[in-house]
Amino acid sequence: MKTYNLGIIGFGTVGAGVVATIQKNGELLARRTGVQLVITKVADLDIVSDRGVTLAPGVLGTDAMALIESPEVDVVVELVGGTTVARKFITEALKRGKPVVTANKALLATYGEELFTLARKHNTEIYFEASVGGGIPCIKALREGLVANRCQMIYGILNGTCNYILTRMEQEQADFAAVLQSATEAGYAEANPSMDVDGYDTAHKTAILASLVYGKWFKVDDVEVQGIRQVTLKDIDYAAHLGYRIKLLAVIKESGGRIQLGVHPSLIPGESQLGHVNGVYNAVWVRGDVSGTTMYYGRGAGRDATSSAVVADIMDIALNHLHGCPNRVSAFPTYPEYQGLMYSDEVVSRYYLRLQVADRPGVLARISGILGRYQISIASVTQHEVKLPAVPMVILTHQAREADMKQAISEISREDCVVQEPVLFHIEDLVAD
């Protein structure tokens, strides 16, 4: 039986979950793999709080650098989060040739190229399954299970907080502010929810997935980001009436060697697989040129889901070394045929447009005339009868260039018959194959 010694930096929720998972299923792992995981050292500034797990005497301490430098530690597991001290700890581990497991999406999206270059220089590796999708093994699926494919597109529901809020808005017919408050009180949203609801958490994960499948480093600044604050109950109800649901969607597409990256509220078919992803659950929908469409679904966050992914990475590294093949699969190979980004104005999409307009004759003709001047074809118009001076008008378009859509919206918003700022969302019809 091979023994593999772990050093865990960060003994918070996920760190304690990793310890609990190994203590619970360590013998099962050993029988399955021939590797006995041993928690040799754990470092955290707080060595007093009760985490609900027990460590052997002398394992828990405050000195992370001593853990990294210890000859007893075979693999360093970084679970402190953030982009400052975590970057330092991972860098120091890699310089010593030690493999690293991390769940740190923000760090990888910001400094991934630097860290993976350092890992290659020192002939070691970084595993990061838990950085995207929590307990969903989507990184391994993309890197290994779909290795025979060129990835044509990925759609992802990658933030449990946003998906929980949008699901509750629909199910309870409640507005965004009320659901956000209840989500915060229930612990599903942070006290400062901006990273989640403004789309940047999803953008970090989008950059990681795109870098993985296209072998070219993308950062958060490369992702066109729109959060969910603009989504109203009206939009959710109109979408449902039209057969759609609104999700905060990560969009990764390749066309002609260029890559489209976006995070935005999108209308997707209500009866699609992604349309049935509710609450805090995540999903990654992938179309490969050989495999066709596959989808990966599960809990995207939480102690147990995340620790499951972290322990799986630890086992991968242990087995690689046991069988004498570190770096068995290159995490980020280079594909020179992918030339770079497709800018947002070049994106072609269908759109949902909601306008609040004066209730008088000729309004639809004026709006449709503007859209027509920009070569935007209308697929449908919905206008429910209401006894108000201003009424909502919902337009679904056929495929149109985003640059044309933006210009049309700018012109429409200046019309005196339009009494509120237009609301515009993408429509993704999720054609399977």
N, C-alpha and C positions, 0 to 999 in steps of 0.2 A: 504494500500500500504506500503510495507516494504521499508525503505530507507537504502542504503548501501553506506558507505563513502570510497572514494578512496584517497590514497596518492601515487602520481606518482613521482618517482625519475628519473630524466632525461627528459629534455624538448627539445630534438633534433627532428630529423625528425619523428621518431616513436612515441615519447611522444606527440608531437603536433598532430600526426595522431590519436592517441587514444582519445585525447581531442576532436578533430574535429568529430570523429565518434560518440562519446557519445552525443555531442551537436546536431548532425544531426539526430541521430536515437534513442535518449534517450527515447522519448515518445513511440516509437514503441516497444522498449525493455520492457518498463514498462507494456504496454498492453499485450505483449506476456507472460511475466513472473511474473508480480506482484511485481517487484523489480524496484525501482527508484534509479539509480546510481547518486551519488553526488560527484563531484570533490572537495574534501575538501582542499587538500594541494598539491602543486607541488613544487619540489625542483630542482634547477639547478644553477650552478655557474654563468651562463649568464642570467640575468634577464632583459636585455635591448633589445636584438634582437627581431625583429618582426617575429613571427612564423605563422602569418595569422589566428590566433585564439585569442579570447578574454577570459580572466579569470576574475572572480569576484575579487574585491579589497581584498587584504590580502591573497589570495590563493598562489601566487607565492613567493618563497623565496629561500635562498641559503643554509639553514641548513637542510640537509637530516636526521641527527640524531633527530632533533626536530620533523620532520615529523613522523619518526618511533616511537618515544616515545609518540606522541600525542594520547590521549584517543579518539579523534574524528575520527581517521583513523582505519577503519575495515580491510582493505587489502592493502598491500604494493606492488606496481607495479614497478619492477626494470627494467629500460631501459637505464642504463648508459653504459653497455657493459664492456668488459675487465674482468680480473680475480683478480683484487686487491681490489679496493674500492667496487666493486659490491659484492664481496664475503663478505666483512665486513658488508655491508648494509643488505644483505639477512640473514646473521648470526644473526645480532642484532634483526631483525624483528622476526625470528623464535624463538629466546630465549624469546621473549615477547608473544609467542603463536599466532602471527599474520600470516595469510596465505600470501603467496607470489606468484605473477605472474611474470614470466621473459621470455625474448626472447633470453637469453644469452647462446648460444650453447657452446662457449669456456669454460665458467665457469662450466656448467653441465658436459661436457666431462672430465674436469680436477678434479673438486671437488664435483661431483654429489653424490657420496657415503657418503661423509662427511655431506653434506647439507641435504640429505633425512634422514639420521640417526638422525640428529638434529631435523628435522621436526617431526619425529615419537616420539622422546623423549618429545617434548613439545605439542604433540597431535594437530599438525597443518599440513598444506599441502603446496606443491609447484606445481604450474601448469606451463606448458612450451610448449604449442602448437606451439607458434611462433618460437621456437628454430630450428625446422626442417620443411622445406617446405613452409615457409611464410604463405600465406593464405590457404594452403591445410590442411584440418582437418585430417592429417594422424596419429597424436598421438592419438586422440580420437578414430579413427577407429581401431587402433591396440589394444588400451587398453580396449575398450568397445565393439565396433561393431564386432570385431573378437574374443571376449573373449572365445567363445566355441572352438577355434582352437588351435592346435599346429602349430606354424609358421615354415614352411619348408624352405622357402627362401624369401628374399627381394632383389629386384633390385631397385636402385634409381638414378635418374638424379636430383641431389640436389644442383647444383651450377649454377646459371643463367649466370654468367660471362663466364664460360667454355662452356656452351651449346650455348651461343650467338656466341662465337668465332668459335666453330666448325661448327655451322650452316652457318655463314658468309663465312668461308673458302670454304665450299662446294658450296654455292649459287653464290659466286662472283669469284670463282677460284683464291683466293688470299692466300698468305702464312701466317703463324702464326704471324710473326712479324708485318706485315702490318695491319692485322685485330686487333691485340692487341692494336696497336697505335690508330686506329680509334675508338676502343671500349673505350679506356681511354679518348679520346677527347669528346666522346659522353656521358660520365658519366656511362657507363656500366661496366667499370673496374676501380679499385683503382689506384692511382698514383704508389703505390707499389703493384703489383698484385700477389705477390708470394703466399699469403695464398690461393688465389683462384686457380691460374693456376697450382700450384704445388700439389694441391689435399688436402691440410690440412683442409680447410673449410669443404669439403665433408667428410673428416675423422672424424671431430668432430661430425657431424650429424650421421654418420655411427655408432660411438660408442654409441650415445644416443639411436638410434633405436634398436641396438643389446641388450643393457642393458634392455630396456623396454620389449622386446618380450621374452628374455631368462632368465630374473630375476637374472642375474649375472653381476657385474659391469665390464665394459670394458672401457679402456682408449684409447686415440689416439695412444699411442705406441703399442697397440694390433692390430692396423690396418695396413696391408701392403699397402703402398701408392706409387703411381706413378702418376705424373701430366701429362699435355697435351703438354709440350714443345717439346716432341719428335715426335708429330704427324705432318706429312708433308702433303702437298697437294697431293703428290704421293699416300700416304696411303689412303687418303679420296677417291681418284679416283679409286684406285684398289679395295677398299672395295665396292664402288658403282657398279663397273663392276661385282663383285661377289655376288651382291644382299644384301650387308650390308651397314650400316652406323656406323660411329665411334662416340661413346659417352663416356664422363667420367662417369663411372658407379660405384656406391656403390654396393658392393656384400656382402650379409649376407646369409650364408647357414648353415643348421644343418645336420650333418651326424653322426650317431652312438653316439649321445650325445655330440659331439664336434662341435665347431662353427668356421666357416671360415669367416674372415672379410677382405675385400679388397676394395681399391679404385684404379681403373686403367682405361686407355683408353681401350675400348672393342668394338669389332665388334658385332653388334646386327642386326637381320633381318630388312631390310629397310622397309618392309610392316607391321611390328609389331606395336602394340600400342606405345611402347616406341620409336620405330624408327621414329614416327611422332611427337615427342616432340621437338619443334624447339625454337630458340631464347632464351629469358630469362625465358621461362617456365620450371617448375620442374614437376617431376612425381615420384610416389612411386608404384611399382608393387609388389604385395604380393601373395604368394601361401600358403593357409592354408590347413590343412589336411581334413577339413570338407567343408569349403566354396569353395575350389578351388581357382582360380585366381581372384583377384580384382585389380583395379588400381585407383589411386588418382592423379588428374592433376590440375595444376593451376599456378598462379604466385608465384614464390618462394621467392620474396623479394619485397621491395618497401614500401612506407608509408602506403598505404591503405590496401594492402594484409596483412601486418604484424599487423597493428592495428586491423583488423578484427579478427585475431586469438587471440590477447591479450584481446580484449573485450569479446570474447566468453569464455575465461578462467575466466575472472572476473565474468561473469554471472554464470558459473558453481559453483564457490566458493560461490557466494551469494545465489544461490538456495540450495546448500548443507546445508548452515547454516540456511536458512529460514525454511527448513524442518527438521532441527535437526539431520542431518546426515553428519557431516564433515568426511573427509577421506572415502567417500562413496565407492570409488574404489582405491585399493592400487596401487600406481604408479609403484612400483618396487617390486612385490612379488618375493619370492625365489623359484626356481625350482631345487631341488638337483640333478635331473637326468642329467642336463647339466654340463658336467665335465670340460669344459674350452675350450681353443683355439685349433684349428687345425693349425699347423704351415704351412707356405707357401710352403715349400718343399713337403708337403704331399698332397697339392691340386691337383686334377685331372681336367683337362680342355682341350678344343680344343684351338689351337693356330694359329695365323697369323704370319708368318715369312717372312720378306722382306730382301733380300740380294742384294748387288751390286757385281756382279761377272765378272771375265774376260770372254770375248766372245771367248771360245775355246772348242773343243770337250772334253767330259769326266767330265765336271764340275758337271752336275746334278747327274751323277753316284757317284761321290765322296761325294756330299752333302747327297744324299739319303742313301748312305752306312753308314755315320756317324749316321744319324737319326735311321737307322735300328739297329745299335749296341746298342742303348739305348731304343729299343722297341717302337720307335715312328713311327706310321704308317702315311703315306702321304695320304691325301684326294684328293688334287688337286695341280697342279703346273701351274702357269701363267707366261709366258715370252713373252712379245711383241717384235717384231723384230725392232731393232733400229741400226743405223749405227754408233756405238760408240765402243771404246775399252772395256768398261765395261757396262754391261746391268743389269737391275733390274730383279730379280727372286722372285716371290711371292709363298709361299708354305702355304697351309692350312693343318693342321694335324687333325687326329682323336684324341680321348681322350688320354692324356698322363700325367704322373706325372710331376709336375713342377720341382722337383729335377732332373729328367732325362732330361727335356728340357734345364735346365740351363747348365748341363754338356755337352750336345750336342752342345749348342750354343758356349760355351767356346772353344770346339774343332774346330767347324766350323770357328770361327773367326780367328783361327791361320793358316788356310789354305791359301796358297799363291794366290789362285784364288779368294779369298774374299777380296775386295778392300776397303770396308767401314764396320763400326761397324754394326752388324745385328740389325734389329728392330723387336721386339717381342711384340705382343699384345694378350690378351685373346679374345676368341670368346665365346659369350653367346647366345645360340640358343633360349632361352626363351620358352621352352616347357610349354604350359599353364597348363595342368592337367595330 
